[in-house]
Amino acid sequence: MTVSARSATEFAEPANIDLRRGGRAKAGSYLYEGRQLITGWHSHDMHQIEYAVGGVVEVETAAAHYLLPPQQAAWIPAGLEHQATMRPEVRTVAV
């Protein structure tokens, strides 16, 4: 099953979109911007690509702590426990 990606502006409250296990969308993209967020430890049933549009995204796994500068992407394999930190200046797209 595929779900088309929708613009973040189509949602009244972007923070309510959960692309993690059991979330409302099986696949798609999500633009994040404007607030401090620490996701907490979680994993995904599908691989994830996190692209930093602006600001520095922090991605942490049990093995390492990565800093993702603007215009760089990180691939997060399905099932890998991780957490991300986004400060208010961060703008990122997760696919």
C-alpha positions, 0 to 999 in steps of 0.5 A: 500500500502506498500513501501519497506525500502531503505538504506540511501546510495541509495539516493544522498541527504538524507535530501531530503527524506520527510516521512511526510504528502504528502512525497514520501514514505508512509512507510519505514525507514530513517537513518539520520546522519552527519548534524545539523537538526531541523525538525520544527513542523510536524505530521505523518499520521502513527505512528513513531518510532525514534531510537537513534543509537548514540548521543542524539536526542531531541524530543519536543511535546506541552506537554514535551521535551524528550532527547533520548539517544543512543540505546533508542527509542521513539514512536510518535503516528500518528497525534502528532505534534512534532519536533526533533533536531539532532546535527551533532554527532547524528545517528538515524533511523526513522521507 
